[in-house]
Amino acid sequence: MQHSKYLDSCIQILKGMRGDQLNELGSEQQRALAEGIRKLKKLKRQPKLSQDELYRVVSEIAESVSKVL
């Protein structure tokens, strides 16, 4: 997948948000970030992915993370 480096970057950002000791995230927020990371990793493993699918999944993750943060 040619979007791999961008997905890796997004995963690292979410991991950073989740693991920041100064950030006092609640359990719901931690779950939302973990779910976002899981979805991005699953997306990365898919060999053929259309732009629409990619945008849909990223949009879902952004929406769920923004709701809890």
trRosetta pair geometry for C-beta under 8 A, 3 or more apart (Angstrom, degrees):
i j d omega theta_ij theta_ji phi_ij phi_ji
1 4 5.1 126 84 -54 89 89
1 7 7.7 23 108 2 132 140
1 44 6.5 -155 54 -156 145 51
1 46 6.9 68 -70 80 138 65
1 47 6.8 -153 -55 -146 89 29
1 49 6.1 23 -124 20 121 118
3 6 5.0 -56 -174 46 75 115
3 7 5.7 78 127 -26 88 101
3 49 7.4 -77 28 75 130 130
3 54 6.3 109 1 -133 175 144
4 7 5.7 -58 -146 38 31 109
4 8 6.2 34 156 -22 66 105
4 44 6.1 86 -124 -148 74 98
5 8 5.5 -48 -146 34 34 116
5 9 6.5 39 152 -22 62 103
6 9 5.5 -50 -151 33 34 115
6 10 6.5 34 151 -18 64 104
7 10 5.6 -53 -148 37 35 112
7 11 6.3 38 152 -21 67 104
7 40 5.4 167 -165 -177 95 99
7 43 6.3 -158 -127 94 138 109
7 44 4.7 173 123 -84 153 104
8 11 5.7 -53 -147 35 31 113
8 12 6.4 31 154 -19 64 106
8 44 7.5 88 -58 -113 68 143
9 12 5.8 -56 -150 36 29 111
9 13 6.5 31 152 -20 64 105
10 13 5.7 -53 -149 33 33 112
10 14 6.4 28 155 -14 66 105
10 40 5.6 -153 100 -132 117 150
10 58 7.6 -89 -132 -126 165 104
11 14 5.9 -58 -150 40 30 108
11 15 6.2 31 153 -19 66 108
11 37 5.7 87 -142 -137 81 81
11 40 5.0 -169 -76 108 91 140
11 41 6.6 82 -108 -63 135 79
11 44 7.8 -24 -43 -38 136 143
12 15 5.6 -52 -144 38 31 113
12 16 6.3 36 154 -22 63 105
13 16 5.6 -55 -151 34 29 114
13 17 6.5 29 151 -18 64 104
14 17 5.6 -51 -148 36 34 112
14 18 6.2 31 153 -18 66 109
14 33 5.3 169 -176 -163 95 89
14 36 5.2 -147 -137 102 151 120
14 37 5.0 -168 107 -71 135 89
14 40 7.2 161 17 7 148 147
14 65 7.4 -104 -118 -105 106 147
15 18 5.6 -58 -145 40 31 111
15 19 5.9 8 164 -3 68 116
15 37 6.4 85 -65 -105 79 135
16 19 6.3 -66 -132 47 24 95
16 20 6.3 46 163 -51 62 97
17 20 6.2 -36 -148 -2 25 116
17 23 6.8 -62 -168 83 57 174
17 25 7.9 89 152 -62 80 144
17 33 5.9 -150 95 -125 108 139
17 69 7.9 -42 -180 -97 135 145
18 25 7.1 -69 -134 36 49 164
18 30 6.2 95 -146 -136 94 69
18 33 4.2 175 -79 127 107 146
18 34 6.7 107 -125 -60 149 69
18 37 7.4 -45 -18 -34 151 135
20 23 3.9 58 91 9 115 115
25 29 4.0 -127 -167 95 99 127
25 30 5.2 128 121 -57 122 79
25 33 7.4 -14 -172 -3 161 137
25 69 7.9 -39 -118 -106 102 86
26 29 4.9 96 53 11 71 103
26 30 7.0 -129 101 -5 37 90
26 68 8.0 -126 60 178 103 107
27 30 5.5 -51 -145 37 34 114
27 31 6.3 38 154 -22 65 104
28 31 5.7 -52 -149 35 31 113
28 32 6.5 33 152 -21 64 104
28 68 5.5 -150 126 -141 97 128
29 32 5.7 -50 -147 33 33 112
29 33 6.5 30 155 -14 64 105
29 68 4.6 175 -100 143 68 117
29 69 6.1 97 -136 -81 115 68
30 33 5.9 -58 -151 39 30 109
30 34 6.2 29 153 -18 66 109
31 34 5.6 -56 -144 40 31 111
31 35 6.1 33 156 -20 66 107
32 35 5.8 -53 -146 37 28 112
32 36 6.4 33 152 -21 62 106
32 64 5.2 -166 -153 144 104 97
32 65 5.5 152 143 -99 115 54
32 67 7.5 -154 -131 65 153 90
32 68 4.4 170 -4 27 160 150
32 69 7.8 -141 87 -35 142 84
33 36 5.5 -52 -149 34 32 115
33 37 6.5 34 153 -19 64 103
33 65 6.4 76 -86 -117 64 104
34 37 5.7 -52 -150 35 33 112
34 38 6.4 35 151 -21 64 106
35 38 5.5 -52 -147 35 33 114
35 39 6.4 33 155 -19 65 105
35 61 7.9 -170 111 -122 82 83
35 64 6.8 -67 90 126 126 151
36 39 5.8 -54 -147 36 30 109
36 40 6.4 28 156 -17 64 107
36 61 4.2 103 -133 -154 94 106
36 64 6.6 -172 -69 79 100 116
36 65 5.4 18 -62 -60 152 115
37 40 5.9 -57 -148 37 30 110
37 41 6.4 29 155 -18 65 106
38 41 5.9 -56 -149 36 29 110
38 42 6.4 29 153 -18 64 107
39 42 5.6 -54 -148 37 32 112
39 43 6.2 36 152 -22 65 107
39 57 6.0 -173 161 -173 115 106
39 60 7.3 -117 176 91 165 115
39 61 5.6 -162 76 -78 138 114
40 43 5.4 -52 -146 36 33 116
40 44 6.3 39 152 -26 64 104
40 57 7.8 146 -88 142 53 119
40 61 6.7 45 -53 -93 94 164
41 44 5.5 -50 -149 30 32 116
41 45 6.8 31 153 -20 62 104
42 45 6.0 -57 -155 32 33 110
42 46 7.2 40 149 -31 62 98
43 46 6.0 -48 -160 15 37 114
43 49 6.9 71 -170 -117 80 157
43 54 7.0 108 -171 -119 126 67
43 57 5.2 156 -90 123 135 161
46 49 4.9 90 104 -64 120 110
49 53 5.2 -122 -167 81 83 126
49 54 5.5 93 143 -58 118 95
50 53 4.8 97 56 6 80 101
50 54 7.0 -144 96 -4 43 88
51 54 5.6 -57 -149 38 33 114
51 55 6.2 29 157 -16 68 108
52 55 6.0 -57 -145 40 28 107
52 56 6.2 31 155 -24 64 108
53 56 5.7 -54 -146 34 29 114
53 57 6.4 24 160 -14 65 107
54 57 6.3 -60 -150 37 26 105
54 58 6.3 18 158 -11 64 113
55 58 5.9 -59 -141 44 29 108
55 59 5.9 34 158 -24 65 111
56 59 5.8 -58 -148 36 25 113
56 60 6.5 26 154 -20 62 105
57 60 5.7 -52 -150 33 32 112
57 61 6.5 29 153 -16 64 105
58 61 5.7 -54 -149 37 33 111
58 62 6.2 33 154 -19 66 107
59 62 5.8 -54 -144 38 30 111
59 63 6.2 29 157 -19 64 108
60 63 5.9 -58 -148 37 27 110
60 64 6.3 21 158 -14 65 108
61 64 6.0 -59 -145 39 29 105
61 65 6.1 22 160 -13 66 111
62 65 6.1 -59 -142 41 26 106
62 66 6.0 22 161 -17 64 113
63 66 6.0 -59 -141 39 25 107
63 67 6.4 31 158 -27 62 107
64 67 5.9 -52 -150 27 30 114
64 68 7.0 8 161 -3 62 107
65 68 6.6 -71 -154 43 30 96
65 69 6.0 7 162 -5 70 118
66 69 6.2 -64 -130 46 29 98
